[in-house]
């Protein structure tokens, strides 16, 4: 299910699908290609089969809600990307230098004491393509995002991603630290 509806001066994208490691990379890639600003993110994923994920993204374009035509085009593009009919990375390469690293990136891995899930904190300066680059790095590590918190404040973005490892496994602390450093290096353009 993919739909976009007006929500005040912004638009809300509602999405439900089977959770897969590439999923968020494709979604955020399409949003970046359309030049959308992400204001809020609510993501809740199941940690047991059927492993569905439910996402609500509040977005705008030029500070305004999306037109009906743009909403339809974004939904269609997400469907096409998920069906494998075109590569999001190729589409974005026209708009962004995907090899350019992000500036001032910090990552930290920990096991959340409330959710009892591995969590990765990523903080970086706001820049075009930021969410796509983060989700692409998560995909490259074969991680599954099952919950997310987003805070955008004073030109910085802070994402807390609750994760499962390959084959929907828990991530041990020692491996989580290596993953956090590997993702930081990918985001800074030191390793792709």
Rosetta silent file (secondary structure, phi, psi, omega in degrees, C-alpha in Angstrom):
SEQUENCE: XXXXXXXXXXXXXXXXXXXXXXXXXXXXXXXXXXXXXXXXXXXXXXXXXXXXXXXXXXXXXXXXXXXXXXXXXXXXXXXXXXXXXXXXXXXXXXXXXXXXXXXXXXXXXXXXXXXXXXXXXXXXXXXXXXXXXXXXXXXXXXXXXXXXXXXXXXXXXXXXXXXXXXXXXXXXXXXXXXXXXXXXXXXXXXXX
SCORE:     score description
SCORE:     0.000 S_00000001
   1 L     0.000  128.252  175.930    0.000    0.000    0.000 S_00000001
   2 E  -137.737  125.635  174.786    1.353    3.415   -0.992 S_00000001
   3 E  -151.181  151.653  176.959   -0.635    6.634   -0.765 S_00000001
   4 E  -127.332  127.975 -179.903    0.021   10.335   -0.334 S_00000001
   5 E  -130.006  147.485  175.476   -2.566   12.662    1.188 S_00000001
   6 E   -61.866  143.461  176.835   -2.470   16.360    2.072 S_00000001
   7 E  -142.539   87.598 -175.464   -1.826   17.079    5.754 S_00000001
   8 L    68.612 -129.235 -179.646   -2.059   20.807    6.382 S_00000001
   9 L   -89.624   10.326 -179.772    0.659   22.617    4.454 S_00000001
  10 E  -131.246 -177.558  177.897    2.507   19.338    3.874 S_00000001
  11 E  -124.991  148.277  178.077    1.764   15.865    2.560 S_00000001
  12 E  -112.385  122.485  175.208    1.785   12.523    4.344 S_00000001
  13 E   -95.187  122.319  176.919    3.090    9.450    2.560 S_00000001
  14 E  -109.384  134.890 -172.721    1.666    6.235    4.025 S_00000001
  15 E  -145.371  134.667  173.076    3.379    3.011    3.119 S_00000001
  16 E  -137.869  134.871 -174.642    3.037   -0.650    4.123 S_00000001
  17 E  -165.617  168.539  173.265    5.108   -3.444    2.616 S_00000001
  18 E   -73.648  127.870 -175.195    7.177   -6.498    3.493 S_00000001
  19 L   -70.942  130.451  177.369   10.356   -5.165    5.113 S_00000001
  20 L  -142.250  155.930 -172.702   13.553   -5.784    3.159 S_00000001
  21 L   -63.182  -31.473 -178.480   17.018   -4.245    3.485 S_00000001
  22 L   -82.533  -13.703 -170.118   16.836   -2.339    0.161 S_00000001
  23 H   -54.307  -52.876 -176.150   13.334   -0.974    0.782 S_00000001
  24 H   -69.176  -32.461  175.996   14.203    2.302    2.534 S_00000001
  25 H   -60.108  -45.765  179.049   17.036    3.023    0.133 S_00000001
  26 H   -65.470  -45.107 -178.410   14.587    2.894   -2.780 S_00000001
  27 H   -62.715  -50.610 -178.022   11.899    4.960   -1.036 S_00000001
  28 H   -68.703  -27.788  174.745   14.252    7.704    0.132 S_00000001
  29 H   -65.093  -43.982  177.323   15.959    7.681   -3.259 S_00000001
  30 H   -62.832  -43.893  179.555   12.679    8.421   -5.014 S_00000001
  31 H   -61.541  -39.845  177.907   11.909   11.201   -2.524 S_00000001
  32 H   -65.784  -40.619 -179.178   15.364   12.719   -3.128 S_00000001
  33 H   -62.983  -32.625  178.214   14.907   12.508   -6.901 S_00000001
  34 L   -86.533    1.624  177.237   11.664   14.483   -6.604 S_00000001
  35 L    67.958   33.758 -178.042   13.367   17.098   -4.410 S_00000001
  36 L   -87.483  143.985  174.341   11.098   16.474   -1.432 S_00000001
  37 E   -95.322  132.090  179.226   11.901   17.710    2.062 S_00000001
  38 E   -97.831  122.309 -178.383   11.290   15.201    4.850 S_00000001
  39 E  -102.831  -29.993 -176.195    9.863   16.784    7.994 S_00000001
  40 E  -152.799  148.061 -179.623    8.815   13.761   10.014 S_00000001
  41 E  -137.404  125.524  170.499    9.297    9.999    9.944 S_00000001
  42 E  -123.565  120.437 -177.793    7.299    7.306   11.724 S_00000001
  43 E  -135.086  125.276  177.940    8.456    3.771   11.001 S_00000001
  44 E  -133.201  120.474 -179.801    7.284    0.628   12.738 S_00000001
  45 E  -118.883  148.395  175.841    8.378   -2.794   11.568 S_00000001
  46 L   -78.368  142.442  178.807    7.473   -6.253   12.741 S_00000001
  47 L  -100.963    1.927  174.791   10.352   -8.306   14.109 S_00000001
  48 L  -127.832  153.422  179.954    8.583  -11.618   13.428 S_00000001
  49 L   -51.821  138.921   17.864    7.137  -12.953   10.143 S_00000001
  50 L   -89.533   13.292  174.028    5.549  -11.655    7.986 S_00000001
  51 L    57.392   47.355  177.478    8.012   -8.801    8.745 S_00000001
  52 E   -79.756  154.716  175.304    5.788   -5.963    7.543 S_00000001
  53 E  -127.924  139.332  179.900    6.848   -2.346    7.869 S_00000001
  54 E  -120.505  125.345 -174.444    4.501    0.633    8.251 S_00000001
  55 E  -128.639  138.020  168.271    5.834    4.062    7.387 S_00000001
  56 E  -127.555  121.411  177.484    4.443    7.568    7.563 S_00000001
  57 E  -117.495  128.966  174.333    6.586   10.318    6.100 S_00000001
  58 E   -97.567  120.668 -173.622    5.575   13.972    6.235 S_00000001
  59 E  -131.051  164.173  172.842    7.028   15.679    3.174 S_00000001
  60 E  -149.939  167.795  174.530    6.811   18.900    1.211 S_00000001
  61 E  -133.941  117.556 -176.768    8.161   20.406   -1.968 S_00000001
  62 L    63.861   29.886  178.843    9.157   24.039   -1.844 S_00000001
  63 L    77.940    8.043 -177.720    7.510   24.320    1.587 S_00000001
  64 E  -126.104  160.371  174.585    4.100   23.282    0.233 S_00000001
  65 L   -62.187  153.600  179.423    1.987   20.136    0.084 S_00000001
  66 L   -72.023  145.704  173.713    2.453   18.039   -3.041 S_00000001
  67 L   -70.993  164.092  179.325    0.070   18.505   -5.918 S_00000001
  68 H   -60.780  -40.348 -179.741   -2.129   15.558   -6.829 S_00000001
  69 H   -64.305  -45.386  178.726   -0.072   14.955   -9.980 S_00000001
  70 H   -63.341  -41.807  177.512    3.234   14.974   -8.067 S_00000001
  71 H   -57.782  -47.156  178.771    1.741   12.655   -5.425 S_00000001
  72 H   -61.153  -42.684 -179.550    0.650   10.210   -8.137 S_00000001
  73 H   -65.478  -40.429  178.715    4.077   10.371   -9.797 S_00000001
  74 H   -64.348  -46.224  178.948    5.926    9.758   -6.511 S_00000001
  75 H   -60.463  -44.293  179.232    3.714    6.760   -5.679 S_00000001
  76 H   -62.368  -43.275 -179.559    4.201    5.354   -9.182 S_00000001
  77 H   -63.813  -39.326  177.439    7.979    5.842   -8.979 S_00000001
  78 H   -64.601  -45.103  178.327    8.153    4.037   -5.622 S_00000001
  79 H   -59.141  -44.606 -179.403    6.122    1.123   -7.029 S_00000001
  80 H   -64.588  -40.267  179.284    8.356    0.940  -10.110 S_00000001
  81 H   -65.131  -44.183 -179.229   11.528    1.041   -7.999 S_00000001
  82 H   -67.936  -28.866  178.009   10.285   -1.712   -5.683 S_00000001
  83 L   -80.305   -6.968  178.724    9.279   -3.826   -8.684 S_00000001
  84 L    80.617   17.621 -178.259   12.830   -3.467  -10.025 S_00000001
  85 L   -78.318  -18.787  171.074   11.774   -1.677  -13.213 S_00000001
  86 L  -154.417  155.699 -177.754   14.438    0.986  -12.775 S_00000001
  87 L   -90.401  121.079  179.675   17.461    1.584  -10.605 S_00000001
  88 H   -61.637  -40.122 -177.831   17.066    4.414   -8.114 S_00000001
  89 H   -60.022  -41.242  178.589   20.838    4.865   -7.902 S_00000001
  90 H   -65.699  -39.949  178.964   21.087    5.539  -11.650 S_00000001
  91 H   -63.055  -40.488 -177.664   18.228    8.034  -11.453 S_00000001
  92 H   -76.241  -25.891 -178.408   19.912    9.885   -8.564 S_00000001
  93 H   -60.325  -25.052  177.317   23.350    9.929  -10.175 S_00000001
  94 H   -71.189  -36.968 -175.475   22.001   12.610  -12.531 S_00000001
  95 H   -89.116  -34.802 -171.279   20.994   14.874   -9.609 S_00000001
  96 L  -129.722  152.242  168.872   23.652   14.148   -6.985 S_00000001
  97 L   -86.025   97.399 -174.388   27.284   13.190   -6.746 S_00000001
  98 L   -70.359  -17.474  178.693   26.650    9.939   -4.882 S_00000001
  99 L   -82.640  -17.744  179.873   30.369    9.405   -4.300 S_00000001
 100 L   -69.830  131.147 -179.299   30.694   12.688   -2.392 S_00000001
 101 L   -78.033  161.027  173.593   30.768   12.056    1.307 S_00000001
 102 L   -81.367  157.854  179.704   28.644   13.761    3.906 S_00000001
 103 L  -102.594  148.488  173.502   30.268   16.209    6.275 S_00000001
 104 L    51.826   61.854 -179.087   30.457   16.016   10.052 S_00000001
 105 L  -102.620  134.492  174.155   28.923   12.560   10.513 S_00000001
 106 E  -125.284  138.960  176.162   28.726   10.830   13.881 S_00000001
 107 E  -131.626  149.885  177.830   27.513    7.268   14.473 S_00000001
 108 E  -150.408  134.655  177.374   26.996    5.306   17.653 S_00000001
 109 E  -106.937  140.445  174.165   25.776    1.767   18.254 S_00000001
 110 E  -158.584  164.044  173.823   23.992    0.630   21.405 S_00000001
 111 E   -99.084  118.569 -175.602   21.345   -1.823   22.568 S_00000001
 112 L   -65.338  127.502 -177.516   18.245    0.149   23.513 S_00000001
 113 L   -71.600  -19.468 -179.910   17.279   -0.568   27.138 S_00000001
 114 L   -89.670  -52.307 -178.033   13.536   -0.093   26.441 S_00000001
 115 L   -82.286  -17.906 -175.760   13.063   -1.919   23.123 S_00000001
 116 L    57.535   37.133  178.294   15.916   -4.394   23.741 S_00000001
 117 L  -122.768  149.554  173.138   16.881   -3.945   20.111 S_00000001
 118 E   -61.500  138.623 -178.744   20.177   -2.940   18.521 S_00000001
 119 E  -132.757  145.384  177.533   20.122    0.767   17.681 S_00000001
 120 E  -124.454  120.990  176.194   22.271    2.963   15.493 S_00000001
 121 E   -95.311  128.281  176.969   22.385    6.709   16.064 S_00000001
 122 E  -126.529  126.376  178.746   23.405    8.716   13.001 S_00000001
 123 E  -129.992  132.075 -178.920   23.859   12.465   13.194 S_00000001
 124 E  -154.085  162.171  173.125   24.900   14.691   10.290 S_00000001
 125 E   -65.779  144.936  176.018   24.468   18.155    8.834 S_00000001
 126 L   -63.739  130.524  177.895   21.357   18.518    6.657 S_00000001
 127 L  -154.128  154.581  178.215   22.297   18.070    3.005 S_00000001
 128 L   -58.642  136.507  178.152   20.573   16.995   -0.204 S_00000001
 129 L    79.591    4.503 -176.677   20.351   13.218   -0.493 S_00000001
 130 H   -55.228  -52.033 -175.959   21.183   12.663    3.193 S_00000001
 131 H   -63.645  -39.650  178.100   18.378   10.178    3.902 S_00000001
 132 H   -62.265  -46.071 -177.876   19.085    8.237    0.722 S_00000001
 133 H   -63.507  -38.648  177.143   22.796    7.973    1.521 S_00000001
 134 H   -63.196  -48.689 -177.003   22.047    6.795    5.062 S_00000001
 135 H   -70.019  -29.957  175.428   19.569    4.161    3.880 S_00000001
 136 H   -65.907  -42.474  177.867   21.888    3.066    1.067 S_00000001
 137 H   -63.989  -38.853  177.108   24.668    2.501    3.634 S_00000001
 138 H   -62.343  -43.801  178.795   22.229    0.522    5.821 S_00000001
 139 H   -62.271  -42.149 -179.268   21.320   -1.630    2.811 S_00000001
 140 H   -62.166  -27.045  177.176   25.001   -2.235    1.980 S_00000001
 141 L   -88.686    1.061  179.664   25.443   -3.641    5.494 S_00000001
 142 L    58.969   45.047  179.615   22.378   -5.891    4.936 S_00000001
 143 L  -104.269  153.124 -179.303   20.545   -4.419    7.930 S_00000001
 144 E  -116.521  120.481  178.970   16.802   -4.231    8.438 S_00000001
 145 E   -83.583  124.383 -179.139   15.300   -1.091   10.016 S_00000001
 146 E  -114.133   -8.070  174.193   12.390   -2.000   12.318 S_00000001
 147 E  -164.128  151.969 -179.398   11.840    1.360   14.013 S_00000001
 148 E  -149.341  145.909  172.187   13.135    4.881   13.538 S_00000001
 149 E  -124.792  139.562 -177.888   13.159    8.239   15.277 S_00000001
 150 E  -127.994  134.347  172.833   13.973   11.464   13.466 S_00000001
 151 E  -134.865  121.822  174.892   14.921   14.860   14.830 S_00000001
 152 E  -113.734  121.137 -174.860   15.817   17.759   12.541 S_00000001
 153 E  -154.123  128.343  175.250   17.070   20.783   14.453 S_00000001
 154 L    51.346   46.891  175.208   19.305   23.751   13.661 S_00000001
 155 L    78.733    7.666  179.002   20.633   22.354   10.400 S_00000001
 156 E  -121.878  148.839  176.002   21.389   18.888   11.810 S_00000001
 157 E  -116.856  132.352  175.763   19.579   15.603   11.371 S_00000001
 158 E  -122.208  120.312  177.697   19.581   12.929   14.046 S_00000001
 159 E  -114.979  131.328  169.721   18.275    9.485   13.141 S_00000001
 160 E  -113.669  116.040 -177.509   17.957    6.627   15.584 S_00000001
 161 E  -110.340  124.385  175.698   17.464    3.403   13.672 S_00000001
 162 E   -92.928  128.253 -164.879   16.472    0.209   15.452 S_00000001
 163 E  -126.666  155.948  163.669   17.942   -2.658   13.486 S_00000001
 164 E  -121.054  150.013 -179.123   18.075   -6.346   12.869 S_00000001
 165 L   -84.595 -167.975  177.611   21.100   -7.925   11.225 S_00000001
 166 H   -54.092  142.332 -177.690   21.307  -10.317    8.308 S_00000001
 167 H    58.699   32.683  177.584   18.553  -12.943    8.355 S_00000001
 168 H    56.601   37.589 -178.472   16.625  -10.807   10.871 S_00000001
 169 L   -96.302  158.778  173.545   19.120  -11.620   13.630 S_00000001
 170 L   -73.345  152.179 -177.001   20.077   -9.541   16.671 S_00000001
 171 L  -105.400  119.454  177.762   23.388   -7.706   16.381 S_00000001
 172 L   -68.746  154.889 -175.714   25.938   -8.322   19.141 S_00000001
 173 H   -53.490  -47.532 -176.355   27.665   -5.292   20.686 S_00000001
 174 H   -62.355  -37.845  179.084   31.120   -6.021   19.243 S_00000001
 175 H   -74.998  -35.591  178.576   29.730   -6.319   15.718 S_00000001
 176 H   -60.215  -38.991  177.879   27.476   -3.278   16.179 S_00000001
 177 H   -63.832  -40.034  178.127   30.489   -1.070   16.892 S_00000001
 178 H   -66.922  -39.961  178.608   32.136   -2.263   13.660 S_00000001
 179 H   -63.569  -45.045 -179.869   28.907   -1.659   11.727 S_00000001
 180 H   -59.328  -44.136  179.719   28.584    1.876   13.156 S_00000001
 181 H   -68.153  -40.147  178.081   32.144    2.724   12.115 S_00000001
 182 H   -62.521  -40.878  178.501   31.674    1.136    8.678 S_00000001
 183 H   -67.895  -40.554  177.477   28.505    3.156    8.074 S_00000001
 184 H   -59.980  -44.294  178.990   30.215    6.360    9.217 S_00000001
 185 H   -63.562  -42.407  177.419   33.056    5.696    6.760 S_00000001
 186 H   -60.191  -45.799 -177.780   30.587    4.986    3.930 S_00000001
 187 H   -65.752  -30.194 -179.813   28.670    8.182    4.663 S_00000001
 188 L   -86.933    1.477  176.951   31.848   10.247    4.700 S_00000001
 189 L    80.360   13.212 -178.625   32.808    8.780    1.322 S_00000001
 190 L   -82.594  -18.832 -177.211   35.810    6.904    2.678 S_00000001
 191 L  -155.763  119.123  173.906   34.520    3.487    1.602 S_00000001
 192 L  -136.652    0.000    0.000   31.893    2.509   -0.951 S_00000001
